[in-house]
Amino acid sequence: MLQGQVRLKRLHHRLSAELARLENRLRSTETGSSQELSAYDNHPGDLGTITANRELDMGLVRHLRRRRDDVGRALAKIDQGSYGRCDRCGAAIEPARLEAEPEAACCLSCAEHVNLP
């Protein structure tokens, strides 16, 4: 279990760092991200690209937050002694599934049934 815990902690750290980087980038205003004092002089296509990139970043932030939270829950399950057990049916989660997705909360059968990661 120790190796899995170290792996999850590293993943949590990496996700947190990437999340902080993206959140910092999003804090800049649309005009700030285009390095202009005013959005007035920008070409509409440039503003569209900036807006699209910001929306993409916001989607990535949501995904990273969700995944980081899942990793945090997996670390808590290690502390509780329930890591590797399906949250839905209680069966053991397949080792190959945990290897591929160490934060998995459900066995493959339950995940497919309820469309969970």
N, C-alpha and C positions, 0 to 999 in steps of 0.2 A: 504493500500500500504506500510505502514511503516514496517510491519512485513516481507513482501516480500523483501523489500530493505535490511533489516538487514540480512535476510537469504542469499541473494545474496552476500552481503559484506563478510559474514563469509565464504561462498563457495569460493569466489575470493581469500580470504586470505589463505584458506586451499590449494587450487590449486597452488597458488604462492609458498607456503612453500614446497609442494611436488615437484614442478618443480625445485626449487632451490636445493633441496636435490639431485635429480637425475642429474642435471647439474653438481653439484660438484663431484659426483661420476664419471661422464663421463670425467671430466677434467683430471683424472688420466690416465696415459698411460697404455697400455695393460700390459707392464712389471711391472708397478707400482701396478696395481690391483692384480697381482699375487704375490706381495711382493718378487720379485726376482730382482737381479741386471741386469740380462740378460735373454732374452727370449730363448737363445740358449739351456739352460739346461732343459727347460720345456718339458714335454711329449706333443706330438702333440694333444692328446685328451684334455689335460688341456688347451692348447691354443685355441682349438676349443670351449670349454665350455666358456672360457673368452670372445671370440669373439661373441658367440651366446648371452651371457648375455648383452654385450654392445649393440648389435643390438636391443635386446628387450628393453633396457633402452632408446635407441634413438627413438624407436617407441612410447614408453610411453611419452617421452618428447614432441614429435609432438602432441600426443593426448591431453596432459595436456595444452599445449600452445593454441591449438584450443579451448578447452573448457573454459580456462581462458579468452580468447578473446571474446567468446560468452557471458560469464557472464559479462564482461566489457561492451559489447554492450547493454545487458539487463539493466545494471545500468544506462547507458546513456539514454536509452529509458524511464526509470523512470523519470529522470531529464527533459526530453522533453515532458513528459506526454503521451507518446505513448506505454508504457509498456502494454502488454496483448493484443495487436493488431497484427494480422498476417502481416508480411512484404510483403507477396505476394498478398493476396486478401483484406486485411484491416479488415476482420471480427475479432470478439473477439476470442482469443485463449481459449479453453475450460479450466475452472478452474482446473479440474483434471489433465490436461496436465501440467499446470503451477505448480501444486503441485508436480508432479513427476519430472518435468524438468523445473525449474524456469527460465532457460536461453532460453527456446524455443522461436524461432523467427517466427514460422509459426504455423497455426492451424494444427490439425492432418490431415485433408483432403489434404491440400497443401503439408505437409511434406511427406505424402505417395505418392503424385503425382510426386514430384521431388526428392524423396529419400533423404530428409533432416532429420537430427535428430530432 
